[in-house]
Amino acid sequence: MAETTWLDATAQADLVRRGEVSPKELAEAAIARIEAVNPRLDAVIRTRFEAARLEADGDLPDGPFRGVPIPYKDVACTVAGEPTAFGLGPLREMAWPATSYLAEQFRAAGFIPLGRTNTAERGARKARRARRASSSRPRAGRVARRRHRTTRCPRRSHWR
């Protein structure tokens, strides 16, 4: 299988279309990458790996991104029966009653959702400093880390 870690969604979809990789192989590669780096970054807060594997093996919509794995941001992209917390701790386990238009469009395009990625409370622009993650003070959500500087959160450089 071709190395897919740094390929964008368009390139991954092209590999699937040409038959060079299967949707299952793409999903497995993305899952392996998440499992390798997420303990350090804390970017993926909720996974649905088994469901993604089943979807990758099944019939997928014939959209432009057929078979490409994608994590949903934990804000605005709700799926019926799955929790979406909008970065708020009290909503962490609340299953949403309806699927949002955005999630429907992602599915129709052929994407395979792998889980949820971290977000600031209500998707606010300014995230907390990563060093507060080790604070003993309780917080509503967890703070994601930057890939190369794990002492900083992803938005830190934008709001100094």
N, C-alpha and C positions, 0 to 999 in steps of 0.2 A: 504494500500500500504506500502511496505517496505521503510525504510529510505534510500534514495539514495544519499544524499548530499556528502558523503565522499567515495562513491564507484567509482572505476575506470571504464573506458569504457568497459573493458572485463567483469567485474562483472555485469554491467548494461545490456549488451547484453545477458548475460546468463539468467538474470531475464526475459527478453523479450522472449527468446527462450523457457523457461520453462513455459511461460504463467502467471508468477506471477505478472507482470506489463505489461501495454500496452505502446506502443511508445508515445501515447498521455499523459499518466500519467507521464512518464519520462520527456517529454517536459514541461509539466505544473510545475513539481517540479523544474526543472532547471530555468524556467522563474521566478517563485516565489523567488528563491534564488538570482537571478540576481537583481530583483527589490528590494530585501531587503538590499543587501550589496553594490550595485553599487553606490548609492548616496555618500557613504563614500569613496569608492575606485576609482571611475572613471575609471574602467577597461574596461567596455563595452561601446564603443563610438557610435555604430550604431546597432539597433536591427531590427529583422525581425520576431517578435513573431507571428504575425497573419499568415504569410506564413508558419512558422514552425508548427503551430497548424494544418493548412490544410494538410501539408505534412504528419504529424504524423497520421492523420485520413485516408489518402489515401494509395495507393499501394506503398510500399517501396521496393527497391531492396533487394534481399535475400542474402546480404553480411554478413560477420562475425560480423558487428556492427549494424545490422538492428534495427532501432528505437532509437539509442543512440543520444541524443542532443550534439552538439559541437559548440563552437564559433570559427570562423576563425580569425586568426591574421590578422591585417590590413596591411599585406605585402605579396606579392608573390602569394596569393591564390585568384585570380580574378574570378568573376562570371559575365557572360555577362549581361549587363543591370543594374548591381549593382555597387555603388561606392567603390573603394579601393584607399585609399589616400597614402599608404606607409608612414604614419606619417607626410605628407606634407600638410599644410593648403590649398594651392592653388588647390590641387587635391581632396579636400574633397567632392565635389559634382559631380566629373567626373565619369560617368558610363563607364565601360569597355566594349569594343566591343566583347570580346571573353572570354570564360571560360578557365581557366588554367588547365593543366593536373592534378595538385594537387587537385583542386576542383572536377574535374571529378572522381578522384580516391576515394575521401572522399564520394561522392554521391554513387558510385558503391559499396562501402563497407557498405552502409546503414545508414551513419550518417545523422542527420537532423541539418542543420546549423541554429543557433539562432541569429547570428549577427556577429559583428566585435569587436575584442578586441584592445586596445590601443597598440601602438608601438612607439619607438623612431623614429626620422626622418630617412627614408630609412632603417629602421631596424638596425640602428647603435648600436654597443655594449654598448656604454656608454649613459645612460639616464640622463636627467637633474635632479637636486635635486628637490624634491617635494615642498620645500618651495618657489621655484621660481614661482610656480603656482599662488601664490597670488600677484605676482609682477604686477605693472601697465604696464610693458613693453609688447607689443603685441607679441604673439608667434604663430608659425604655427600650433602646435598641443597641446593637453592637456596632462598633466602628470598623470599617474596612481599612485595609492598609495599602499603601502604594507598593508596586512590584519591586522597585529598586531601592526604595528607602522606607522600610517597614515601620519606622518611627513616625511617619507622617500619613495622614489620611489623603485620599485621592484629590480632594479639592483644595488642599492646603495652599498650594502655590498660587491659586487664583485669588485669594483674599487676604494676603499678608497685610 
